[in-house]
C-alpha cells in the first residue's frame, strides 16, 4: 500500500487517480497526526510526503514528520513532494532519510518511475551466491573475478539492474567501472536500447550543452547542421557519465536539471524535450570531499547516488589476478598467433604481490607488452619485471601515509628497503630507482644500518 500525505485535496486526488490507474493500492491523509497512526497500523510499502501543512513554507513540518516516520520505520521508501522546492530542502530531506525529491507540478512519468524503482529495490533481497550461480542468473560474461568483494558487487548489480535506480560507481582508475556500467545495462529491461558512454572529462565547458543536449543549425558559429545530444541519443536506454568529478560548477547545474526533471532544451531552441533514460555515473574522485570543499554540488550528489558501488583496487583482490592474467593470455594467444603461451607459477605469485596503481588496465598492459617483447612462450618473473620497470609512473597519484604516521627518516628507510628488495640488492639499480648515486645509497645504507648482501649489477 502507498500512503499519500498532503493537505491539498486536489494533489491527493490527482495522485490517487494516477497511482490507482497503475494498479497500486493507495491510501491518503491530510494531517500529520493521522499519518503517524496509519504508519503504525498499516506499515505502508512507500510514502509520498508533502513538506508543508500550513501557511509556513519552510518545510519544517514535513521534515519533522519525516523524522517521526523514520523512528517508526527505517526501511519504508519516502518520496518528498512540495511546491516550494529549494536546493536546501532537497539536500536536508535526503540527509534525513528520504529516498527521492519531486517538485510540484510533477511529471507523471517521472513520478511513476520513481515509485516503481523504489518499490522494486525494496523487494530485492541480498543473497550470497557463487560465481556459477550468478552467471546462471545474469549476464556477467565480460567481468572476471571470484573475490568475495566482487561477488558482492555482482549481486548488487543483479538486484538493481532491472530497476531504474540511479547508480554511482566509485573506484580508482582502471578498476573496471565501465564494465560494471555495461553489466547494469545488459541485465536491465533497457538492454535492447542504446547504451551511450560519455567521458565528461573530455568535454570542454563551452561545448557541454551542445554535446549533452544537442543544438540546432545556427545556434552558434560553425553550427551548420542540427545535432542530436547524448541524452536524446540515450532515450529509452542508459547513459553512462564517466569522470563525473571533472565537471565544472556551471555544467553541474545544467546536468542537475535534466537528472531532476528528465527535461532539457536543445541549444538554440526554446522547446523543452523530455527524456526517459537510466543514469549511471562513475568517478575516481572522492565526491564527499569535493562537496566539503564546495567543488561539487551536494544536491547533484544525492541525485545520482541512490545506489553506490565501490570497486576495490586490484591489490585488494589479489586472488583475481591469476584469473585476469589467464583471460588476457587466452585472448592474446589468438591475436599474436602464439598458442603455447603460458605463465609460470612463480611469476603468477609475483604478479599477485604487485601494487599495480593502474589496476586492471595496468595489468593488461604489462601482460601484453611482456608477450610482445619476450620471444619464449613460458613467461617468468624476469620477463614481467623487465617490462614493469619500463612502465610509466603516474605522478600526482602517489599514496602517502597520513601526517604524523611516519617521520621523513622512517619513510626514507622504508623506501630504501623496498628498493633493495625489489632489485634483489643490486646497488646500481636500486640507487637509480631512488634517484640517488651509488655512493649516496651506500652512505644511507650505512647511516640507517640496513643489512644487505650486495648482488652483482
N, C-alpha and C positions, 0 to 999 in steps of 0.2 A: 504494500500500500504506500502511495506517495502522499505526503502531507504538505498542503499549501498553507502558509501562514502569512496573511496580508490583510490590512484593514480596509483596502479598497475593494468593494464588491465587484466592480467591473473587471478588475485584474483577476480576482478569484474565478469569476465566471468564465473569462477567456481561457485561463489555464486549465480549468476543469474540462471545458469542451475540447481543448487541444489534446490533453492527455488521455481523456476517455476515448476519443476517436482513435487513438493509437493502441487501445486495449488495456490501458493501465487502470488499476483500482485506485481511486483518488478520494481524499478527504480534505476538507478545508476548514479553516477557522480564522477569525478576525482579531482575537485577543491573545496576548502572550500568556496569560494565566491559563486559559483554556488549552493553549498549545502544549504547555507543560503537562497537563493532565492527560492529554491524548498520547504524548510521547511515553509517559509512564505506563499507560494501559495497553497501547497497541504495538509499540516498537515498530515504527514505520521503516520501510526499506530505503526511503530517500525523503529529504525535506527541502522544500523551496521556501526560503525565508526572506521576507521583506525587512528592511533595516529601519523603517520609520513607522511609528504608530500614533503620531500626534503631529502638531504643528512644528515640532522640533525636527529639523532635517539634518541633525548632526550624525545620525546613525547609532547613537549610544544605546537606544532601546533595543535595536536589533542585535548589537554586539553583546549586550547583557543577556539577551535571550539565547544567543549562540553559546555563551559560556555555560548557562544552565543546562542546555541540551547536551553539551559535551560532558558535563558532570554526570548526567544520566546515561548517556550512550556515547562511547568514544569512537564507534565504528560507523554509525549511520552517515552516509554521504549528505552533505549540506551544500545547496546552491544558494548563494546570496543574490537578491534581486532588488534593485532600487532605481528610482527616477532621479535621485540626487547623487549621481555617481561621481566619485573622485578617486584619484590615484591613492590617496592616503587611506580611504575606506577599503579599497580593494586589497591593499597590502595588509592592513590591520586585520581584515576579515580572514585572509588566508593564514596569517600568523595565529589567529585564534582557533583555527581548526576547520575553516570552510574548505570545500573542495573546488569550488568554481565561483565566478562572479559575473553576473549578467546584468546589463543595463536595460532600463525601460526607455523607450519601447524596444522589445526584444525581436530578434529574428526567429520565427517559429522553428525553422530547420536547425538553426544553431542550438536553440534551447533543447529540442528533442535529441539532438546528437549528444549533448552534454548529459542529459538524463540517461540515455541508453548506455553511454560509456561508463558512467559511474555505477550503474546497476550491474553491468557486465563484470566490472572489476571486483565488485563486492562478492559476486558469485564464485569467482575464481579462487580456488584454494591451493595453497602451496603444497607441493609434494616432494618426495625425494626419489628420483629416478636415475637409472643407469644411463649411460650414453646410448646404448642399444634401444632402450625404451623410448628415449627422447627422439631418436632417429625414426622410430616407427610412427610416432605421433606427429612429428613436424618435419619440415624440410630444412635441415641444417647441414646439408652435404658439403658446403664450402667452408664450414667452420671446423677447424682442427683443435681438439682438446678434450681431455678427460679429467683434468684437475677439478677437485670439488668446487672451487670458486667459479670455474667456467660452467660446470653443470648447473650450478645455482642460477647463473646468469641466463643460460639457455632455457631453464624452467620459467623464469620471469618473462623472457621474450615470448615463449609459447603461450603463456597465460594472457598476456596483454595484447598480443598481435591482432586478435580478431575484434578488439575494441577500437575506438578512435582516440584513445588517450594520447596526449602529447608526451613525448619521451625525450629526455635529455641524457645523452651518452657522454660520460666523462672518462678521461684516461690520458696517459702520456701519448706522445706522437708514436705512431707505428704499432699500436696495440690492437688494431682491427676494428675501429669504431664504425667505419663504413660497412664492413661485413655484417656487423650487428644490425645496422640500419636496414640493409638489404634483407636480412633474415626477418625483421619485423614486417617488411612489405610482402615478402614472398609467402608468409604464413597468415596474411590478413585477407579479408574479403576483397581487398583492392588489388590483389596480386596480378590481375589481368589488365590493370590500368597503369598509367605512367608512373615511373619512379624517377623523379627529377633530382639530380645532385647539384648542389650549389656550393662552391667554395667562396664563402663570404670574405675570406682574407684576400682573395684575388680580384675583388670588385672595388673600384675606386668610389669615393664618396659621390663624385659628380655623376657617375653612371648608375648608382644604386637603384634609383626609381625606374630608369629605363630597363635595366636588367631584370628587376624583380616584377615590375608591373606592366612593362611594355610601353610603347609610345606610338603616337600617330604621326603620319607624314607631316613634316613642317613644325613639329613640336620644338625643335631646336636646330641649330646649324648642323648640317650633314644628316639630318633625319629625312632621308629621301624616300623611305618606304615605311609602312606600318610595321611594327614589331610586336610579337606576342611575348609577354613576360613569363618568367619562370613559374609564378603562381598559377597563371592561366594554363600553362602547359601541363601543370600537375593536377588540374581539376579532375575530381573523382579518384585520384590516385594518392601518392605520397610524395612530399617534398622533403629532401634531406638537406638541412642547413648546416654545413660543416664550418669549422673555425668561427663559431659564433662569438667568441671572446674578442675577435678582431674588429667588431663593428664599432663605428664611432657613435657619439651620442645622438646626432641627428638621424642617422639611419636606424638606430634602435627605436626611436619614436615612430618612424614610418612602419617598421616591422611590427611593432606592438599593435597598431591599429588593425592590420589585416589578420593578425592572430586572434585579436579580441572579438572583432565583428565579422570576420571572414568576408570583408568587403574591401575594395580598393578602387582607385581611379587610374586609368591609363594616362601616362604623361601627355599633356596636350589636349586631353578630353575632360569634360566635366561630368560625363556619365559614370555613375557608380556601378561596378560589377561585383557580383557575388561569386564566391568560390567554395567548393566542397573539397577539402584537402586534409589529409593526415600529416601532421608536422612532427618530424624527428630532427632534433638538433644534436650537435656534437661540439666538444671543445677540449683542448688540453690545458686551458686556463682554469684557475680557481675562481669561479664566478662569485662565490660568497665573499672572498677577499676583495674582488673588484667592486662589489656592492658597497662594502665598508669604506672603500676609497672613493666612492661616488663616480666610478668609471663605467659601471654597468647598472642599468635601471633595475630596481628591486621588483617593480611590478612586472617587468618583462620576464625576470627570472621565475616568478610564480606562475606566469602564463605558460611557460614551456616545460616545467618540470613536474607534471602530475606524477610521472614515473621517472625516477632517476636510476640509471645503470652505471656503475663504476667498473671499468675494465681494468683489472690488475696488470701491472707491468710483467713482462716475461720472467724477470728474475724472481717474482713471487709465485710462479707456477713452473718451476724448472723441469718438473716431470713431463711437461708437454713438449719440451724442446726436442727429444728424440722423435716424437710423432711428427712434429713440423719438419725436422730435417729429412726424415724418410719421405714425407709428402713432397718436399722440394726435389729430392733426389729422383723420385719416381717420375716427376714431370720433366726434369732436365735430362733424364736418360733418353727420352724420345726427341727432345728439342735438339740435343747435341749428338744424337746417334751413338751413345756410349752405354749399351745395355748392361755392362758389367760393373757399373759404378756402385760403390758401397763405402761405408764409413766404419772404421774400427771401433771396437767397444771403448777403448781408452780415449779416443777422440770425442766420442759421444759424451763421455763423462766430463771431459774437459770443457766441452761446449756448454754443458749444464751449469758450470761454475762461473761462466762469464756474466758480467753485469748487463751488457747489451742495452745501453741507454736508448738506442734506436728501436729496441724491441723486435717484433716480428719482421719489420721491414729491414732492419739491420742484419738479422739472422739470415734472411733470404738472400740479401746482397752478398753476405760473407760466403754462403754456400755456393752461390752461382759463380762468384769471382774465383773461388778456390778451384772449382771444376774447370773453368776456362784456362787458368794458369797451369794447373797440375796435369801432367800427361798420364800419370798412373791412375788406375781405376779404383784402388783401395786408398781412401783418403785418411791420413793420420794426423796427429796433433800438430806436427810441424807444418804441414800443408796449410792448415787453418790459421796457425799462429802467424805465419809469414804474411798472410793476407790481412789479418786483423791489425797488425802493426801499420799497415798501409791505409787503414780506414780513416776517413776524415773525422776529426773530433768536433762535435758540435759545441761551439763556445757559447757561453752565456746560459748554459743549462746545467751547470755543474751543481750536484747536490752537496751542500756544505752542512756540517753539524751546526746546531743552534749555538747562539752566542753564550759563552761560558761553559759549553760542553767540553771543549778541548782548548789548550793553550796553543799558540803558534808552534812552539817547540815540539809538543806532542804530535801535532799534525805533521810536522816535518819528519819526525821519527817514523810515523806510520807510513807516509808516502815512500820513504827510502826503503823500508822493509818490504812494502808491496812491490816496488820496482825491482828489488834484488830477487825476490821470489819469482816474479813473473819472468824475468830474464835469466833465471837459473844462475844467479851470481856472476853473470858476465858484466864486468865493471863498465866497459865502454858503452854497451847497450843501455844499461841501467842509468848511467850518467846522462846519456843523450836524451832518454825519455823524460828525465827530470829537469833538463835544461842546464845541466852542470858539466864542467870539465871533469876528466878522470881524477885529477888531483883534488878538486873541490869535493868530490864524492868521497875520496879516501879520507879527507880531513873530517867530514861529517860522520863517517863510519867510526872513526877513532874517537871523535868527540862524544858521540852517544853510546859508545861501547857496544856497537851492533856486531854480533858474531856472524861470521860467514866463511865459507870455503870458496875461495876465488876460483872461478872456472875460466878456461881459455876462451878468449873472444874470437 
